[in-house]
């Protein structure tokens, strides 16, 4: 239903745009880029709401924001870095390979684990399996990945500090709320 995302600086968007022509061998190229910290299911936002149907979106959003207050309390702004390109050969879900911008941030991983302890982990992609990344493209072949990585080579890392997190609503494909750290 929702995800908690790290806002990306414009430099990451420019890098992704610059890399787009090199992704021609892939089945699906992402035009919208996200850095997911944690995903939430219907159960995560329906606590205290009666019935089997998911709560209305405004109520679900408010419930999730309330449930996030305690695990996010005291989280200081933290550093994040995009420093290279990598791939999942066989992703847990969807077609592979998945080519992505590799993200380094020990603080982000710690925050992810703290949220998984409260909300549970999505099997195969969260908890110990979590790899912080920004997906560029998926599908295609191993040769496409090698060609892409060789064509890009090394680039100057993009570093920034995270001062807020965004609750993203995939149904409407927009940020539904921002939570300041």
Buried (B, 14 or more C-beta within 10 A) or exposed (E): BBBBBBBBBEEBEEBBEEBBEBBEBBEBBBEEBBBBBBBBEEEBBBEEEEEEEBBEBEBBBBBBBEBBEEBBEEBEEBEBEBBBBBBBEEBEEEEBBBBBBBBBBEBBBEBBBBBBEEBBBBEEBBBEEBBBBBBBBBBBEEEBBEBBBEEBEEBEEBBBEBEEBBBBBEEEEEEBBEBEB
